[in-house]
Amino acid sequence: MGVSNKDLQTGLAVLILLAGCGSEKAPGSPVAPETIKPMEQAPSDPENAESQPDAAPPQTETSPVELPPAPAHPAGPAPLKVAGFRPASHVGPADDSGWPKPVVVVLHGNFDRPEWECDVWGEVAGFYGWTLCPRGVRTAWASKAEDRWTYNGAGAVRREIEASLQALEERYPGRVSRERMVLAGFSLGGILAPDLALADPGKYEFIFLVEGGVKKLDKKKIKSLSRVGVKGVGMAMSAPGRRKLAMDAARRLEARGIRAVFVDMKGAGHSYRSDFAVTGMTGLKRLVESRVVDAGPIE
């Protein structure tokens, strides 16, 4: 099951943590307007710029090549054409500085939609960089009008992720970085995520599992994740059994030297809790920070 429309409309905003765009306009994470810094525009009149004593000299052939204009930030996800696959959904970073920015790839669950995941994670991950949500294939259990999607195995997902990353890089040249990427997944996406990270050593520095995949984090799998360069694992679980598995896995991860973050979504059912915009962002920040000051539980 995936995220329901009702769940996403209720708003997203806490957690218990354990351990621890581009010549085209791009979408942006739905953050509060005051957190978005407007771009500083260069003088539109060259003569006026040259008349100022402190103005920068005109660009010459030896001057650094400037990036295309920074993307705008309308609220919500937008489609992205992907060669050989159905369009992905994506959301741009929350600010216009520090290019290029890393990517958080988010895999949806069965009977789910990429737009739903990008709507959630665009808000959670906007501080960090891009949010990219591959579409997958239509599920046989829903009509075309229902617009529900699934994935056709890890191999197909792996190829679709790569094609989607290439499409993002082509649409926003010079603004997308593959350094310190995050692979997140909800339900079926979470189940797929650990093996996808293992299939591409060094591609993902962090993974974040939501309502799925935590059963795979045994000692052998954790050891393998460490060997391929995974430095941190986030887990957000609601069901009692998964919550316990996540807390147990956190201890194994930390013992192996992998940062572990647990977001407790008690009471959410098989979905995101309404406060995940806050708790998820806090968890992701803890995951990607080079230095965690307080690794203890937060309520």
Secondary structure as UniProt FT lines:
FT   HELIX           5..9
FT   HELIX           33..35
FT   HELIX           46..51
FT   TURN            53..54
FT   TURN            61..62
FT   STRAND          78..82
FT   TURN            83..84
FT   STRAND          85..92
FT   STRAND          103..107
FT   TURN            110..111
FT   HELIX           114..125
FT   TURN            126..128
FT   STRAND          130..133
FT   STRAND          137..138
FT   TURN            140..141
FT   HELIX           144..146
FT   STRAND          149..150
FT   HELIX           154..171
FT   TURN            173..174
FT   TURN            179..180
FT   STRAND          181..186
FT   HELIX           188..199
FT   TURN            201..202
FT   STRAND          204..210
FT   HELIX           214..216
FT   HELIX           219..227
FT   TURN            228..229
FT   STRAND          232..237
FT   HELIX           240..255
FT   TURN            256..257
FT   STRAND          259..264
FT   TURN            266..267
FT   TURN            274..275
FT   HELIX           276..288
//
